[in-house]
Amino acid sequence: MENNAVDIISGLNGKGINSPTYVTPGITNGYALKLMRNSNQYIYIPTFKSFAYTSFTVEMWIYPTTLSSNTYYGLFNQYQSLTIDYNLYVFLYNGNLTLGFYADDVLSVTALSTNTWYHIALVYDYPSRIQIIYINGVQDISRSLAGPYLGTSGSLHIGLYYDGTSYNRFDGYIDQVSLTMEAKSAHDILNDATLASWHSFDCEITYDSGPNKLQGKAVDVTLAPGKENQGLNFSLSSSYYQISGYVLLGIGNSSFSMSLWVQRTSTGGGTLVHYSTQTDRQGWCTVPIGFSSDGYIIANVHTPDTQITGPVLSINTWTHIATTYSQTHGLTLYVNGVSVGNTDAQNNDAPSAVVILTLGNSLGGGGCNSQAIAPGPFSGYLDEFRVYSRELSATEVYALTKDKTCIDGIMDGDETDIDCGGSCPVCGVYQMCKVDLDCATG
């Protein structure tokens, strides 16, 4: 929804009806579609797309601004007739999501609220005849013996549900609408919903291999051999790598995780990750991961100010660093997949604004909250930087430290398909389990 309703993949281009507008930030700091129910706004897609006798997955980010009782709020629709299995729809009613084909529906257990971003995924698996609803990457409910959908005509609509009598429109923002003509796996959907960014540096230095395509900015940073293929070399006091567009990180007490490989070439302090609301590192800012003046790795959260101190990292050695946070479990720091400390349950302040992450430098942002971290230029190499909008489990963090090489043609033992979207049960002997989203190679 980058200021238009153009489909950049399959040509299902839409047309705004009654002049809907686009606002920023969307879920990725770009634009989101703004629909006003009272103005009868929605997106019309005239090109026919067949959903009959086939699997499909509809995904989108939504931000409802109104959810009145006993009112339908349409999200996605293809109407042929008011006959069982001839009206495909996704709508909200009393806050609950419905995926249905008319009189053949599944209703979510979870009710959504207004003024909150949600990732929703609606899946139909034709061979097994199962309808599934996911909310924020987690399966909410499934229903068997569903369908199949039988419609063979009808235009598509986003932000609208037609019940044969009335047109029921959405009120709020919609972003990142995608249609996949297969039943996506639970792992793929979890990544779509919660992998905020993944910069592997193996494709192009600024490229984000995650679903949101948050482009990085490299200044006085060069590509060099990394932990896995290529990484970044920070060799100058002016070196930094900056990524804008973290909307969910800017919400107080929201869960998150960060993961990266680090190889230091000098001792002492330095910034690994700087967190700010302005590109000059000023405004609201803090330093969540870095080194103390005597070289200890430190992670912290802001207000209440709490930190975890890990070990001194050896120079010229690759070390995996990860932090995870949830309001329930607090902040945890992992070194090489092993927890070295936890704060227990606590709040975490945030600016209620889009967050910018800067790697390897605080660039004059010394007035930001850094606690025992000695902010400043980092000297060394970084690789495989990931940000999640959820708290990774200890098992998931450990998996990020493991070799992806397949020894026997089956993913097992220390091998992991965490980067392959759960779709790599087998792989070539002695070959890397190739990432399905990396470099947009499919």
Sequence and secondary structure as in RCSB ss.txt:
>XXXX:A:sequence
MENNAVDIISGLNGKGINSPTYVTPGITNGYALKLMRNSNQYIYIPTFKSFAYTSFTVEMWIYPTTLSSNTYYGL
FNQYQSLTIDYNLYVFLYNGNLTLGFYADDVLSVTALSTNTWYHIALVYDYPSRIQIIYINGVQDISRSLAGPYL
GTSGSLHIGLYYDGTSYNRFDGYIDQVSLTMEAKSAHDILNDATLASWHSFDCEITYDSGPNKLQGKAVDVTLAP
GKENQGLNFSLSSSYYQISGYVLLGIGNSSFSMSLWVQRTSTGGGTLVHYSTQTDRQGWCTVPIGFSSDGYIIAN
VHTPDTQITGPVLSINTWTHIATTYSQTHGLTLYVNGVSVGNTDAQNNDAPSAVVILTLGNSLGGGGCNSQAIAP
GPFSGYLDEFRVYSRELSATEVYALTKDKTCIDGIMDGDETDIDCGGSCPVCGVYQMCKVDLDCATG
>XXXX:A:secstr
  SS   TTT    EEES  EEES  TTSS EEEE GGGT EEEE S    TTS EEEEEEEEES   TT EEEE
EEEES SSTTSEEEEEEETTEEEEESSS EEEEEEE  SS  EEEEEEEETTTTEEEEEETTEEEEEESS     
     EEESEEE SS EEE  EEEEEEEEESS   HHHHHHHHHEEEEE SSS TT   STT   EEEESEEEEE
 SSSEEEEE STT EEEEEEESGGGSTT  EEEEEEEEESS S EEEEEEESSTTS SSEEEEEEE TT EEEEE
ETTTTEEEEEEE  BTS EEEEEEEETTTEEEEEETTEEEEE  S      SS EEEEES  TT TTSB TT   
S   EEEEEEEEESS   HHHHHHTTS  EESSSB  TT   GGGTT  SB  TTEE   SSGGG  
